[in-house]
Amino acid sequence: MLRLAADHFFKPQAALALAAALLAVAAGILTAAVSPFAGFGLLLGLAGLFLVIARPWLGVIATVAVLYGLPFGVVPIELGSVRLTFLDAVLTLTLLAWFLRLLTNPGERLVATPLALPLLAFIGLAITSFFVGVESVTGEVVRFFLKTVNALLFYFTVVNCIRSPDRLRWAFRALLVGGTVAALVALGLYALPESQAADLLSRLRPMGYPSGPGVIRHIAGTQVVRATGTAIDPNVLGGMLMLVGVAGVAQALAPRPALPRSVIWGQLVAIGAALVLTFSRSAWLGTLAGVGFLGVLRFRWVWPVLAAAGLVLYLLPVGNVAFERLQQGIEFEDPAAQMRLGEYRDALRLIQRYPVFGVGFGRAPDIDVYVAAASVYLLIAGQMGLVGLSAFLAIVGVFLYQALFRPLRERWPSNEVNGYRLAAAGGVVAALSAGLFDHYFFNLNFPQTVSLLWLFFGLAMAAVTGPKPSEARDSDENPRVPG
């Protein structure tokens, strides 16, 4: 019925004339009432919409570019009191474009992966917990909660748009290039004097970035600078580089990598250097877990690579700071590690009081506890209760079986798609490991890293459930675009 209705309303001549008239009126109203740039922004956005409708997977590539280029960037056009981020715009645009294509293209089908039902149940439980604590939420919390739901829905966009080896190849090319650019920007800013680096970062203020000397971050209690790039927070940058770094190692050792092997090794040098300079211990441990996972599962050459990287780091001057910081974290000696330990205790108290659906996404009901924990799992349990945490762990269990154990049982060949599967799965393992010690992969304030995690979930499942190359090629060669 929906497709019949869509066919009726998308007659080429009538739809084109109506769309042109509506666009002209809307652009004129926005230009006059909001901003001279608003009308042009509408036209550019709709041009992007039709481009993504024709090739929805391009929206995924654009999302990767935003995530690693300007993850916290805000569109410099106000719509009343609302300013969308670039990530909001591209996520929503891609989701809408895929949905419209699904309605209007008879050859398009909905891809339901084994993770679909557990993830929908998790989103439903998140909404339930949100209403449990709705009395304590603010307008800003509502806005960030919707952003987080949008980030979770990105999984469905990825698995429905990345449906062939060619698209997987381009997705991993975008990740490797994006991660390299983010690393080089971070290294360039790190090499500058603090005042110059702060001045350059402050020039992003029109796009919603903070400004002033505070944009330069240090290890607590010291004058040691931490690399941030355009990610604002060094731990967030560390998580972003961790994911692409683990995927890059898998691709460098894969039989058929997305880019020339020598290029990937060069990219990994930049990514690894920037990752070290974030001084993010959770990202370091997550990287070690992800790369170690690849070594145990398939790539034995990982171990000498890790040994060589560790030796180089030990010989460099920054190595002393890095190893000392790691030791202090393991022994809970420095202020940041001690604060984490206190947060773990307080999070367990909160979970004991509200074990079922948690306290929601606002403030805790009791004044002697709070909702904050440097752990994805404790944060989910505090906000969504043990029910929500169980749903998340169910997703992880289904993913590990589908992306790792089932292919092993079925003896997957050593082909290109298998390399992409391992690269994405290694990134997920790294994120789940880092999530033991940090919270940004499920934190309302960081929809960027939430989106990145579910991008990797989606790429891994797309590699497992994707169609044959001939099917995807036929679908792309005969697109049906509205109008």
N, C-alpha and C positions, 0 to 999 in steps of 0.2 A: 504493500500500500504506500509506504513512504517513497519507494522508488517511482511508483506511478505518479504520485503527487509531484515529486521532483521533476519528472519528465514533463509534466504539464506546465509547470511554472518556469522551466528553463528552456523554452523555445528560443532559438538563437536570436531572431530579429527583435522580438518583443523584449526579451531579457536584456539585450544589449542597449536598447533605447532607454528602457526604464532605469537600468544601472547608471547610464551616463547622466541622466537627469537627476537622479538621487545624489550621485557623487558631486555634481556641480552645486546643487543646493546645500548639501552638507558642508562641502569645502568652503563655500562662501560664508555660511553662518559661523563656522569655526574661525575663519580668518577675521571676520568683523567683531565677534564677541569674545574670543579668547586670546588669540595671538596671530600675528602675520605668518608665523611658522606652522600654526596648527593645521590650517587647510592643506599645506604642502605635506605635512606629516601624515595626514589622513590619506592623501593620494599615494604617497610612497608606501604606506602600510598596506593599502589595498592592492597596490601593484605587487608587493611581496606576497600577499595572500594568494593571488591568482597564480603567481609563479610556483608557490609551494603546493597549491592544489594540483598543478600539472605534474610536479615532482615533489611529493611530500617529504621524501627523505632529505631534501635540501634544507628543510627546517631543522632537522636534527643536526646537520653540519653547522648551520648558523648558531644553534644553541651551544655547540661545543666552542665556537669562536667567541661567543659572549662569555661563557663560563671561564675561559682562560684569558680573555682579553680585558674585559671590564665587568667582572662578576657582580660588583656592587654599583654599577653605573645606573643613573636615573635619567630617563628621557627628559631633556631640558625644555619641556613644554608642559605647562600646568593645565589640567582639565578641571577647572574649579579649584578645589582644594586637594585634588589627587594628582600625584605624579607617579607614573608607572616606571618601573625599572626596565632596562633593556631585556632582562631575563623574563620578567612578567610578559612583556610584549611578544617575545619570540616563542615562549612556551605556549601561550594562549593561541597565537597565530598558527603554530604548527598543529596543535590539537584540533582547532577549528577546521583547518584546511583538510586534515585527514578525515575528520568526521563528514564534512561536506562531500569529499570524494567518495566516501563509503556510501553515502546516500544516492549519489548521482551516477556512479560508474557501475554498471552491471557486472563488470569483470572483477570488481574489488570485493574482497571478502574479509570478514572480521576474524582476526587471528586470536584464538583463545589458547594461551599457553597454560601449562600446569600451575604457574604462579598466579594466574588471574584471580581465581576464587579466594585463595588465602590473602592476597593483597587487598581485594575488595572488602573482605571481612575486617582486615586491619584498619582500613580507612573508615569503615562503619563504626568500629570500636573507638577510633579517634574522635569521631563526631559525637558518639555517646558520651565519652569522657569530657569533651568540650562542654556539653550541656550540663553535665554533672557539676562543673565548676563555673557555670556561666555567670553567676552573680559577682564573681571577682574579676572578670575580664574587662579590659578596656577596648576602646575602638582600635587601638594599635595592635592589641593581641588578636582581635578578630581578623584584621588585615593580614597579619603574619601567619595566622592559622590557615587562611585561604591560600596564601602563597605556598605553604607546606603541602596542602592537599594537591595543589596544582603540580608541585614537584613530584609527588607520588604518582600522579596520573601520567607523568612523562614516561613511565615504564611502558604503558599501553601504546603510547605514540611510537616509541622506539621499536617495539616488537612488531608493530603493524606497518611501519615504514621501511625498516631495514630488512629487506626480504630476499637478498641475493648476495653472493660473494662480492660482486662489484660494489654494492652499497656498504657492505662491511669493510671492504678495503678502503673506501673513501672515509668512512667514519674513523677508522684507526689512523689514517693519514692526518685527518683533522686533529685528532687527539695528540698525536706525536708532534705535529707542527705547533699546535696551540700550547702544549706543555713546554716546548722549547722556547717559544716566544715569551711565555710567562717567566721562565727561568732566566732568560737573558735580560729581561727588564729588571727582575729582582737583583741579578748580579750587577747590572749597570748602576742601579741606584745604590747598592751596597758599596760599590767602589768609590762613590762620590763622597765628599765631605758632608756631614750630617745636615748642615744648613742648606746646601744646594739640593740634596735629595728631598728635604722637607719642602723646599720651594717648588720643586718639580711636581711632587705629589699634590701640593696645595692647589696647583693649577687645574686639578680635576674637580675642584669645588663646585663649578656650575653643573656637574653631573652627579651631585649628591655625595661626593667624597668629603671626608674631614680635612681640615687644613690646620696649619701651624706646626710648631715643633713637635707636638704630640703624635704626629703621624709616624715618627720614627720610634720604633719599639726596641727596648733593651731587655736583657735578662734581668729579672727582678733582683734588686740590690746591687747591680753592677752597672758599668758603662759599656758592656759588650752589646753591640748592635745586632739585632736579629733581622734577617731578610724578610720583607713583606711584599714587595712589588705592588701590584694593584689589588691585592687580596686583603689589604688593611691589617688583618691579623696574621702573625707569623705561623700560628698553628693551622689556620685555614689554608695558607699557602703550602705548608708542609703536607697537609692531607691531599691537596690537589696534585702536587708533584709526586706524592707517594703512589697514587693511582696510576698516573701515566708512566711513572718510572717502572713499576712492576710490569705493566703492559708492554713497555718498551723492551724490557729484558726478555720477555716471552717472544716478542716479535724478532728481536735480534738473533735468537737461537732457533726460530721456527724455520721449517724447510722452505716456505714461500712467504716471506715477510711483505708487509704493505709498502715499504720503502726499501731502497737498497740497504744492505746490511751495514755497510760502512757509514752511511748517513745516520742510521739509527744509533750506532755506537757513539758517533759524535754528539748526537742529541742527548744521549744518556749521560755524557760527561757534564754537559751544561745543567741538565736536570738534577743530577746527583750533587753537583757543587752547590746549587741553590738550595737543595733539600737539606744539606748539612748546615748551611748558614741560617736556616730558619731556627735551628736549635730546638726543634719540636721533637721531644722524646717519643711521644706517641706515634708520630709519623715515622720516626726511625724504626721503632719496634714493629710497626705495621709493615713497613717495607721489608724488613728482615723476614717477617712471617710470610708475606706474599711471595718473595723470591725463594725462600726456603721451601714453600709449598710447591713451587714449580720444579725445584731440584728433586724433591721426593717423588713427585708425580711423573715427571718426564725428563726434564733437561738436566742431565748430570753435570754439564759444563758450568752450571750455575755456581757450584761450590768453589772452583778455582777463581771464578770472577769475583765472588764475595771476598775470598781471601786476599786477592790482589787489591780490591777496593779498600779493605780494612787496613792493609799494610800502607798504602798510599796515604790514607787519612792519618794514620799513626805518625808518619814521617813529616806531615805538614804542621806548621805552627798552630793552625786552628784545631788540629787533632787533640791537643792537650785540653782545650776548653770543652770540646765535644765529649771526650771520654770522661772528664771530670763531671760534667753536667749529667751524663747518663748514670754514672755511679751514684751521684747525689740523689737522683730520682729513684733509683732502685732501693736505696737505703733510707729514703724519705728524710733527707737531711736539709734540703734547701726550703725556703718559705713556700714556693709553689707546690712542691710535693707534699709538704705538711698540710697545706690548705686542702689539697685533694683528699688526703686521708681523713680530714675532718668532714669533708663533704660526703664521703662514703658512709661514715657513721650516721650522719644526719639523714641521709637518704634512706638508710635501712630503718631508722625510726619512723620516717614518714610512711614507708611502705607497710610497716607493721600496723599503723593506725588506719590506713586506707588501702587495704590489700586488693579489693575487687576491681573497681574502675578508677582508682587513683583520685587525685584532687583536681583533675582537669588541667587546663593550660594557663590559668590565672594564678593568683596568689594562693598559698596554703591557707586553710581555714584557721589553723592554730598559730598563735604568734611565736611559739617556741620552736617551730620547724619552718623550713623554706623549700622551695622547688628549685634545686640546683644540684647537679652532680656531674663530675668530670668523667662520665661514663654513659655511653648510649643506652646501655641496658638498665642502669639504675634510673636514668632520666625517664625512659619509657615506663618503667615500673612505677615511678612516682606520679607521673602524669596520667597514665592509662591503667595502672594497677597490674596485678599479676595476670589478669585476663589479656590485657593488651600486650604484655611482654610475651606471654605464651603464643599469641598470634604471630608476633614478629619472629619468634624462634621457630614456629611452624613454617613460615616463609623461608627461613634460612635452611631448615631441614629439607624441604621440597627442592629448593635450589641446589643444594649440595648433591642430592640424589640425581636430579635431572641433568645438571651441568657437568657433574664429575663422575659419579659412580655408574650411572646408566651407560654413558658412552664407553667407559672402560669395559663394562660387561659385554657390550655389543661390538667391541673391538673396532673402534673407529679407525679409519686409515689416516696416515700422516699426510693430510692434505691442507690446503690453505685455510679452509673454514675451521678445521680443528685447531689451527694455530690461533685464530681469532677467539675461539671458545676458551682456550687456555689463558690467553692474555686477559680477557675480560674477567674470567673466573678468578685469576690470580689477583686482580685488582679488588674484587669483592672480598676475597679472603683477607687481603691487607686492610681494607676498611673495617671489616668485622673485628679484626685483631686490634687495630688502633682504637676502635670504639670501646674497648675495655678501659681505656685511660683518657678518653676525651669524648666530648658530647656533640661536636658540630655536624655529625652525620644524621642527627635527629634533634635539631634545635630550631625553634621557630625563628630565631634571629639569623639563621644561616640557610635560607632556602637554596642558596647556590650549591652548597656541598650536599644537601639532600638530593637535589636534582642530579648531581654528578654520580652519587651512589646508585641511583635508580637507572641512570644511563648505562652504567656498567652491568647491573642486573639485566637490563633489557638487551644489551649487545650479546651477553653470554647466552641468553635464552633464544635470541634470534639466530645465533649460530647453531644451536641445537635443533630448533624447530623450523628453520627456514626452508623454503621450497627449493626445488632444483633450479639451477641457473636458467634453464630454458623457460620455466614458468614465469620467473621474474622478468625475463627479457620480453616475453610476449605481453605481459601486463604493462610494461613501460612503453612499448612500441605502439600501443593502442589506447592511449589515455582518453578519457572522455571528460572534458572540462566544462563546467557550466557556462552557458553563453556561447 
